[in-house]
Amino acid sequence: MSGKQLKAGVIGLGLLGNQYLQLFSRRPEIQVVGVCDVRQAAAAAAAAQHKSTAYTDAGALFKEQRLDLVVVATPDHLHLAPTLAAIDAGVPVILQEKPLATELSQAATIFDRVEQHGTRLFVNFANRAMPYDLATHYLLQEGLIGAPVYAESRLDDNISVPTRLWGERSREFAAGSSPAHFLLSHVVDLMHWYFAPARVVEVFAVSQQQVLGFTPDLYDAFLIFDSGLKVRVKAEWIKHMEPIVEYYSSFTGRSGSIFYNKRPGFGVQESWRANLSAPPADALLAEHQRRLGEAGIDVRLSRHYRPTTAGYDVSTVQASFEHIGGDQADGMMLVGPMLDAVAEGTLTPASWQRRGPLPTHHDGLRQVQVVQALLDSVRTGRPVAVES
Ligand SMILES: NC(=O)c1ccc[n+]([C@@H]2O[C@H](COP(=O)([O-])OP(=O)(O)OC[C@H]3O[C@@H](n4cnc5c(N)ncnc54)[C@H](O)[C@@H]3O)[C@@H](O)[C@H]2O)c1
């Protein structure tokens, strides 16, 4: 597809669909020829703004337009029908919002159909392109904190998300989803990406449904990896707080730890720090610092002695990488590299080096398999093996 203009369609014209349209309007290689939403007014407004044709039915869009690329940004539980219609219509590239599906059988159906047709399907696990996550991925993959043994990650939403974020659509959206599908989908994918090739093989989870009623309030789970690593992941969407999102993680390896205050809670600053108890030689440390800068995170490098109760142990030099301040993240940051991947015919385009492959239907299915095990664990009260 290199060099030619891509004819694109966008299905689902809510918060995310409109962000795709904004991004595409800045990419001259993309011409949006069709926009689709079951809400006629939303389709008409987007069509007028982006000089495109409005549709209220994805089938009609695919019948009338020969697309090179389609975005599926419908609510979490409504991805199956438009994605299958796109595959069956022969659209070669699909950018699908996360999660791949809210039911494992649907995710498996999409996976199989993608494989049969040779479609290129990317899942927008947007956090993979955000600076703190890139830095964390880099350190873990380079082994700079030693073999990982434990991590925890808490991603919480304000109670206004399930009750008000989508206006009068909020209740329907939240009822069709949950903190597991909407929030932990991101976290589960990140954990697979950070710790690859290790995979989650077992999940033990609890949930609660006391506040909202129409959707679970929260999930709290342990993910057990085949490497022995244990990761606690937790998401609630009932918090009464100032920000829309709070997001905190920490990672402990045999010779270091990472602290990641990405969307900090009250009194905490946006910050990222890696403490290396067995740092490499100075020249290599400087090289890692340079590469983190390339990944979009300027880190301060410091060297210090190990603290003891009697002062400092001057025989042991430790090192830290540190970044204080916002990580400049937004939900469209992975879309540029995905478009570059399409143009270059690869999963590792020039804009996505040393970051592993971009997320596809394989990652989407794996994430849903883990969330399904989590839901089964809640239901049975027992640890559940992840299907594979
Ligand atoms: N990648 C991220 O960081 C991120 C962030 C937020 C949301 N999301 C995901 O993006 C997706 C969309 O979320 P949103 O916040 O934009 O939701 P939204 O409700 O604002 O938008 C969804 C739109 O899809 C339309 N729709 C529903 N069924 C349809 C159908 N069959 N055909 C055509 N249109 C249909 C709805 O009318 C609505 O306008 C969700 O899967 C969500 O989890 C991703």
The ligand as an SDF file (V2000), in Angstrom:
LIG
                    3D

 44 48  0  0  0  0  0  0  0  0999 V2000
   -7.8820    3.0340   23.4180 N   0  0  0  0  0  0  0  0  0  0  0  0
   -8.2820    3.7380   24.4870 C   0  0  0  0  0  0  0  0  0  0  0  0
   -7.4850    4.2190   25.2840 O   0  0  0  0  0  0  0  0  0  0  0  0
   -9.7320    3.9280   24.7110 C   0  0  0  0  0  0  0  0  0  0  0  0
  -10.2130    4.9390   25.5350 C   0  0  0  0  0  0  0  0  0  0  0  0
  -11.5850    5.0460   25.6850 C   0  0  0  0  0  0  0  0  0  0  0  0
  -12.4150    4.1670   25.0140 C   0  0  0  0  0  0  0  0  0  0  0  0
  -11.8990    3.1830   24.2320 N   0  0  0  0  0  0  0  0  0  0  0  0
  -12.7310    2.2140   23.5340 C   0  0  0  0  0  0  0  0  0  0  0  0
  -13.2930    2.7740   22.3560 O   0  0  0  0  0  0  0  0  0  0  0  0
  -14.5580    2.1630   22.0940 C   0  0  0  0  0  0  0  0  0  0  0  0
  -15.5830    3.2500   21.9270 C   0  0  0  0  0  0  0  0  0  0  0  0
  -15.6630    3.9920   23.1170 O   0  0  0  0  0  0  0  0  0  0  0  0
  -16.2770    5.4430   23.1200 P   0  0  0  0  0  0  0  0  0  0  0  0
  -15.9140    6.0280   24.4260 O   0  0  0  0  0  0  0  0  0  0  0  0
  -15.9110    6.1680   21.8760 O   0  0  0  0  0  0  0  0  0  0  0  0
  -17.8420    5.0780   23.1060 O   0  0  0  0  0  0  0  0  0  0  0  0
  -19.0650    5.9840   22.5740 P   0  0  0  0  0  0  0  0  0  0  0  0
  -20.3100    5.4220   23.1500 O   0  0  0  0  0  0  0  0  0  0  0  0
  -18.7550    7.4270   22.8080 O   0  0  0  0  0  0  0  0  0  0  0  0
  -19.0600    5.7200   21.0090 O   0  0  0  0  0  0  0  0  0  0  0  0
  -19.5220    4.5450   20.4340 C   0  0  0  0  0  0  0  0  0  0  0  0
  -20.4110    4.9010   19.2510 C   0  0  0  0  0  0  0  0  0  0  0  0
  -20.7290    3.7010   18.5760 O   0  0  0  0  0  0  0  0  0  0  0  0
  -22.0760    3.8350   18.0950 C   0  0  0  0  0  0  0  0  0  0  0  0
  -22.5890    2.5070   17.7620 N   0  0  0  0  0  0  0  0  0  0  0  0
  -23.0870    1.5510   18.5790 C   0  0  0  0  0  0  0  0  0  0  0  0
  -23.3930    0.4360   17.8720 N   0  0  0  0  0  0  0  0  0  0  0  0
  -23.0680    0.6920   16.5840 C   0  0  0  0  0  0  0  0  0  0  0  0
  -23.1380   -0.0650   15.3910 C   0  0  0  0  0  0  0  0  0  0  0  0
  -23.5680   -1.3370   15.3860 N   0  0  0  0  0  0  0  0  0  0  0  0
  -22.7510    0.5190   14.2440 N   0  0  0  0  0  0  0  0  0  0  0  0
  -22.3170    1.7830   14.2190 C   0  0  0  0  0  0  0  0  0  0  0  0
  -22.2040    2.5640   15.3310 N   0  0  0  0  0  0  0  0  0  0  0  0
  -22.5740    2.0070   16.4960 C   0  0  0  0  0  0  0  0  0  0  0  0
  -22.7970    4.5580   19.2280 C   0  0  0  0  0  0  0  0  0  0  0  0
  -23.9830    5.1770   18.7870 O   0  0  0  0  0  0  0  0  0  0  0  0
  -21.7240    5.5650   19.6470 C   0  0  0  0  0  0  0  0  0  0  0  0
  -21.8350    6.7900   18.9480 O   0  0  0  0  0  0  0  0  0  0  0  0
  -14.8170    1.2270   23.2800 C   0  0  0  0  0  0  0  0  0  0  0  0
  -14.4880   -0.0950   22.9150 O   0  0  0  0  0  0  0  0  0  0  0  0
  -13.8890    1.7470   24.3590 C   0  0  0  0  0  0  0  0  0  0  0  0
  -13.4540    0.7800   25.2940 O   0  0  0  0  0  0  0  0  0  0  0  0
  -10.5870    3.0840   24.0550 C   0  0  0  0  0  0  0  0  0  0  0  0
  1  2  1  0
  2  3  2  0
  2  4  1  0
  4  5  1  0
  4 44  2  0
  5  6  2  0
  6  7  1  0
  7  8  2  0
  8  9  1  0
  8 44  1  0
  9 10  1  0
  9 42  1  0
 10 11  1  0
 11 12  1  0
 11 40  1  0
 12 13  1  0
 13 14  1  0
 14 15  2  0
 14 16  1  0
 14 17  1  0
 17 18  1  0
 18 19  2  0
 18 20  1  0
 18 21  1  0
 21 22  1  0
 22 23  1  0
 23 24  1  0
 23 38  1  0
 24 25  1  0
 25 26  1  0
 25 36  1  0
 26 27  1  0
 26 35  1  0
 27 28  2  0
 28 29  1  0
 29 30  1  0
 29 35  2  0
 30 31  1  0
 30 32  2  0
 32 33  1  0
 33 34  2  0
 34 35  1  0
 36 37  1  0
 36 38  1  0
 38 39  1  0
 40 41  1  0
 40 42  1  0
 42 43  1  0
M  CHG  2   8   1  16  -1
M  END
$$$$
